[in-house]
Amino acid sequence: MSYITDFESELTKKLESAEDTASIVKWISEKVLQSYKNGITAGQKGAQVIRKGASRSRSSFGKKAE
């Protein structure tokens, strides 16, 4: 699984659980910071990031319920 797929799966589980909003927001903040730091580290090493798969811009995850 990709990072985003894993993140969406974990986030869905947290939203469906009885976990409070503050702890979910903290978890998301930590994940975003970790991803940012990983990106900075990869950039410093000169590593080229090649993404496989389709664009996620039209993902069903972000669509509003009708």
N, CA, C and O atoms as a GROMACS GRO file, in nm:
protein
  264
    1MET      N    1   0.084  -0.120   0.000
    1MET     CA    2   0.000   0.000   0.000
    1MET      C    3   0.088   0.125   0.000
    1MET      O    4   0.200   0.124   0.050
    2SER      N    5   0.034   0.230  -0.056
    2SER     CA    6   0.108   0.356  -0.059
    2SER      C    7   0.085   0.434   0.071
    2SER      O    8  -0.002   0.400   0.152
    3TYR      N    9   0.164   0.535   0.089
    3TYR     CA   10   0.153   0.618   0.208
    3TYR      C   11   0.013   0.678   0.221
    3TYR      O   12  -0.048   0.673   0.328
    4ILE      N   13  -0.038   0.733   0.111
    4ILE     CA   14  -0.169   0.798   0.115
    4ILE      C   15  -0.280   0.696   0.143
    4ILE      O   16  -0.372   0.724   0.220
    5THR      N   17  -0.271   0.579   0.081
    5THR     CA   18  -0.372   0.475   0.105
    5THR      C   19  -0.370   0.433   0.252
    5THR      O   20  -0.476   0.417   0.314
    6ASP      N   21  -0.250   0.415   0.306
    6ASP     CA   22  -0.239   0.381   0.449
    6ASP      C   23  -0.296   0.491   0.537
    6ASP      O   24  -0.367   0.465   0.633
    7PHE      N   25  -0.262   0.616   0.501
    7PHE     CA   26  -0.310   0.731   0.579
    7PHE      C   27  -0.463   0.737   0.577
    7PHE      O   28  -0.526   0.756   0.681
    8GLU      N   29  -0.523   0.722   0.458
    8GLU     CA   30  -0.669   0.726   0.446
    8GLU      C   31  -0.734   0.615   0.529
    8GLU      O   32  -0.836   0.636   0.594
    9SER      N   33  -0.674   0.497   0.525
    9SER     CA   34  -0.728   0.384   0.601
    9SER      C   35  -0.723   0.412   0.751
    9SER      O   36  -0.821   0.390   0.822
   10GLU      N   37  -0.608   0.459   0.798
   10GLU     CA   38  -0.594   0.490   0.942
   10GLU      C   39  -0.688   0.602   0.983
   10GLU      O   40  -0.750   0.595   1.090
   11LEU      N   41  -0.700   0.705   0.898
   11LEU     CA   42  -0.787   0.818   0.931
   11LEU      C   43  -0.933   0.774   0.938
   11LEU      O   44  -1.006   0.814   1.028
   12THR      N   45  -0.974   0.692   0.844
   12THR     CA   46  -1.111   0.641   0.844
   12THR      C   47  -1.141   0.564   0.972
   12THR      O   48  -1.247   0.582   1.032
   13LYS      N   49  -1.047   0.479   1.014
   13LYS     CA   50  -1.066   0.403   1.138
   13LYS      C   51  -1.079   0.497   1.257
   13LYS      O   52  -1.164   0.476   1.344
   14LYS      N   53  -0.995   0.602   1.261
   14LYS     CA   54  -1.001   0.696   1.372
   14LYS      C   55  -1.133   0.773   1.373
   14LYS      O   56  -1.191   0.796   1.479
   15LEU      N   57  -1.180   0.813   1.255
   15LEU     CA   58  -1.305   0.888   1.249
   15LEU      C   59  -1.425   0.802   1.286
   15LEU      O   60  -1.523   0.853   1.341
   16GLU      N   61  -1.417   0.674   1.258
   16GLU     CA   62  -1.528   0.583   1.292
   16GLU      C   63  -1.524   0.537   1.438
   16GLU      O   64  -1.622   0.483   1.489
   17SER      N   65  -1.411   0.558   1.503
   17SER     CA   66  -1.399   0.517   1.643
   17SER      C   67  -1.454   0.627   1.734
   17SER      O   68  -1.502   0.730   1.688
   18ALA      N   69  -1.446   0.602   1.861
   18ALA     CA   70  -1.495   0.699   1.959
   18ALA      C   71  -1.384   0.796   2.000
   18ALA      O   72  -1.397   0.867   2.100
   19GLU      N   73  -1.276   0.800   1.924
   19GLU     CA   74  -1.163   0.886   1.958
   19GLU      C   75  -1.204   1.033   1.948
   19GLU      O   76  -1.279   1.072   1.859
   20ASP      N   77  -1.154   1.114   2.041
   20ASP     CA   78  -1.193   1.254   2.044
   20ASP      C   79  -1.122   1.334   1.934
   20ASP      O   80  -1.016   1.296   1.885
   21THR      N   81  -1.183   1.445   1.897
   21THR     CA   82  -1.135   1.529   1.788
   21THR      C   83  -0.993   1.578   1.811
   21THR      O   84  -0.913   1.579   1.718
   22ALA      N   85  -0.961   1.619   1.932
   22ALA     CA   86  -0.828   1.673   1.961
   22ALA      C   87  -0.718   1.570   1.934
   22ALA      O   88  -0.613   1.606   1.878
   23SER      N   89  -0.740   1.445   1.970
   23SER     CA   90  -0.638   1.344   1.948
   23SER      C   91  -0.624   1.311   1.799
   23SER      O   92  -0.515   1.280   1.752
   24ILE      N   93  -0.734   1.318   1.724
   24ILE     CA   94  -0.728   1.295   1.579
   24ILE      C   95  -0.651   1.409   1.512
   24ILE      O   96  -0.568   1.384   1.425
   25VAL      N   97  -0.678   1.531   1.552
   25VAL     CA   98  -0.607   1.646   1.496
   25VAL      C   99  -0.458   1.637   1.528
   25VAL      O  100  -0.375   1.666   1.442
   26LYS      N  101  -0.423   1.597   1.649
   26LYS     CA  102  -0.283   1.581   1.686
   26LYS      C  103  -0.217   1.472   1.600
   26LYS      O  104  -0.104   1.490   1.554
   27TRP      N  105  -0.286   1.361   1.580
   27TRP     CA  106  -0.233   1.252   1.498
   27TRP      C  107  -0.208   1.298   1.355
   27TRP      O  108  -0.104   1.268   1.296
   28ILE      N  109  -0.305   1.372   1.298
   28ILE     CA  110  -0.290   1.424   1.162
   28ILE      C  111  -0.171   1.519   1.155
   28ILE      O  112  -0.091   1.512   1.061
   29SER      N  113  -0.157   1.607   1.252
   29SER     CA  114  -0.045   1.702   1.254
   29SER      C  115   0.088   1.629   1.257
   29SER      O  116   0.182   1.668   1.187
   30GLU      N  117   0.098   1.523   1.337
   30GLU     CA  118   0.222   1.446   1.346
   30GLU      C  119   0.253   1.377   1.213
   30GLU      O  120   0.368   1.372   1.171
   31LYS      N  121   0.148   1.323   1.147
   31LYS     CA  122   0.167   1.256   1.019
   31LYS      C  123   0.214   1.354   0.911
   31LYS      O  124   0.303   1.323   0.832
   32VAL      N  125   0.153   1.472   0.908
   32VAL     CA  126   0.191   1.574   0.810
   32VAL      C  127   0.335   1.620   0.835
   32VAL      O  128   0.412   1.633   0.740
   33LEU      N  129   0.372   1.643   0.959
   33LEU     CA  130   0.508   1.684   0.991
   33LEU      C  131   0.608   1.576   0.953
   33LEU      O  132   0.714   1.606   0.898
   34GLN      N  133   0.576   1.451   0.982
   34GLN     CA  134   0.663   1.339   0.947
   34GLN      C  135   0.682   1.333   0.795
   34GLN      O  136   0.794   1.314   0.748
   35SER      N  137   0.576   1.349   0.720
   35SER     CA  138   0.582   1.345   0.574
   35SER      C  139   0.667   1.461   0.522
   35SER      O  140   0.747   1.443   0.430
   36TYR      N  141   0.648   1.578   0.579
   36TYR     CA  142   0.725   1.696   0.540
   36TYR      C  143   0.874   1.673   0.564
   36TYR      O  144   0.957   1.702   0.477
   37LYS      N  145   0.908   1.622   0.682
   37LYS     CA  146   1.049   1.596   0.714
   37LYS      C  147   1.108   1.491   0.621
   37LYS      O  148   1.224   1.503   0.580
   38ASN      N  149   1.030   1.388   0.589
   38ASN     CA  150   1.078   1.285   0.496
   38ASN      C  151   1.104   1.344   0.358
   38ASN      O  152   1.200   1.307   0.291
   39GLY      N  153   1.018   1.437   0.315
   39GLY     CA  154   1.037   1.504   0.187
   39GLY      C  155   1.162   1.590   0.184
   39GLY      O  156   1.236   1.591   0.086
   40ILE      N  157   1.186   1.662   0.293
   40ILE     CA  158   1.306   1.745   0.304
   40ILE      C  159   1.430   1.657   0.299
   40ILE      O  160   1.526   1.689   0.228
   41THR      N  161   1.428   1.548   0.373
   41THR     CA  162   1.542   1.456   0.376
   41THR      C  163   1.568   1.397   0.237
   41THR      O  164   1.683   1.390   0.195
   42ALA      N  165   1.465   1.357   0.168
   42ALA     CA  166   1.480   1.300   0.034
   42ALA      C  167   1.537   1.404  -0.061
   42ALA      O  168   1.621   1.372  -0.145
   43GLY      N  169   1.492   1.528  -0.048
   43GLY     CA  170   1.540   1.637  -0.133
   43GLY      C  171   1.687   1.667  -0.109
   43GLY      O  172   1.760   1.697  -0.204
   44GLN      N  173   1.732   1.659   0.015
   44GLN     CA  174   1.871   1.686   0.048
   44GLN      C  175   1.963   1.579  -0.008
   44GLN      O  176   2.079   1.607  -0.040
   45LYS      N  177   1.913   1.458  -0.020
   45LYS     CA  178   1.993   1.349  -0.072
   45LYS      C  179   1.995   1.349  -0.224
   45LYS      O  180   2.069   1.272  -0.286
   46GLY      N  181   1.914   1.436  -0.285
   46GLY     CA  182   1.907   1.443  -0.429
   46GLY      C  183   1.829   1.328  -0.490
   46GLY      O  184   1.840   1.302  -0.610
   47ALA      N  185   1.751   1.261  -0.409
   47ALA     CA  186   1.673   1.147  -0.458
   47ALA      C  187   1.556   1.197  -0.542
   47ALA      O  188   1.487   1.292  -0.504
   48GLN      N  189   1.536   1.133  -0.654
   48GLN     CA  190   1.423   1.167  -0.738
   48GLN      C  191   1.304   1.086  -0.693
   48GLN      O  192   1.312   0.964  -0.675
   49VAL      N  193   1.192   1.154  -0.674
   49VAL     CA  194   1.071   1.088  -0.629
   49VAL      C  195   0.988   1.055  -0.751
   49VAL      O  196   0.947   1.145  -0.826
   50ILE      N  197   0.962   0.928  -0.772
   50ILE     CA  198   0.881   0.884  -0.885
   50ILE      C  199   0.756   0.819  -0.828
   50ILE      O  200   0.762   0.720  -0.755
   51ARG      N  201   0.644   0.877  -0.863
   51ARG     CA  202   0.517   0.826  -0.812
   51ARG      C  203   0.451   0.736  -0.915
   51ARG      O  204   0.440   0.772  -1.032
   52LYS      N  205   0.410   0.621  -0.871
   52LYS     CA  206   0.341   0.527  -0.959
   52LYS      C  207   0.192   0.537  -0.935
   52LYS      O  208   0.148   0.573  -0.825
   53GLY      N  209   0.116   0.506  -1.035
   53GLY     CA  210  -0.029   0.501  -1.019
   53GLY      C  211  -0.099   0.624  -1.070
   53GLY      O  212  -0.036   0.718  -1.119
   54ALA      N  213  -0.228   0.622  -1.058
   54ALA     CA  214  -0.312   0.730  -1.108
   54ALA      C  215  -0.314   0.847  -1.011
   54ALA      O  216  -0.283   0.834  -0.893
   55SER      N  217  -0.352   0.961  -1.065
   55SER     CA  218  -0.366   1.081  -0.983
   55SER      C  219  -0.475   1.060  -0.881
   55SER      O  220  -0.575   0.994  -0.910
   56ARG      N  221  -0.458   1.114  -0.763
   56ARG     CA  222  -0.557   1.099  -0.656
   56ARG      C  223  -0.647   1.221  -0.648
   56ARG      O  224  -0.727   1.232  -0.556
   57SER      N  225  -0.636   1.314  -0.744
   57SER     CA  226  -0.712   1.438  -0.738
   57SER      C  227  -0.863   1.416  -0.746
   57SER      O  228  -0.940   1.499  -0.699
   58ARG      N  229  -0.906   1.305  -0.805
   58ARG     CA  230  -1.049   1.276  -0.814
   58ARG      C  231  -1.087   1.159  -0.725
   58ARG      O  232  -1.179   1.083  -0.756
   59SER      N  233  -1.017   1.146  -0.615
   59SER     CA  234  -1.040   1.036  -0.521
   59SER      C  235  -1.180   1.045  -0.462
   59SER      O  236  -1.230   1.154  -0.436
   60SER      N  237  -1.241   0.931  -0.442
   60SER     CA  238  -1.375   0.929  -0.381
   60SER      C  239  -1.369   0.964  -0.233
   60SER      O  240  -1.471   0.994  -0.172
   61PHE      N  241  -1.249   0.959  -0.175
   61PHE     CA  242  -1.234   0.988  -0.032
   61PHE      C  243  -1.276   1.131   0.000
   61PHE      O  244  -1.337   1.155   0.104
   62GLY      N  245  -1.243   1.226  -0.088
   62GLY     CA  246  -1.270   1.366  -0.061
   62GLY      C  247  -1.404   1.414  -0.109
   62GLY      O  248  -1.437   1.531  -0.087
   63LYS      N  249  -1.484   1.330  -0.174
   63LYS     CA  250  -1.612   1.374  -0.227
   63LYS      C  251  -1.716   1.389  -0.116
   63LYS      O  252  -1.718   1.313  -0.020
   64LYS      N  253  -1.802   1.488  -0.134
   64LYS     CA  254  -1.909   1.512  -0.037
   64LYS      C  255  -2.020   1.410  -0.056
   64LYS      O  256  -2.048   1.367  -0.168
   65ALA      N  257  -2.080   1.371   0.053
   65ALA     CA  258  -2.193   1.278   0.048
   65ALA      C  259  -2.314   1.353  -0.005
   65ALA      O  260  -2.340   1.467   0.031
   66GLU      N  261  -2.388   1.288  -0.091
   66GLU     CA  262  -2.506   1.353  -0.148
   66GLU      C  263  -2.632   1.309  -0.080
   66GLU      O  264  -2.741   1.354  -0.116
   0.00000   0.00000   0.00000
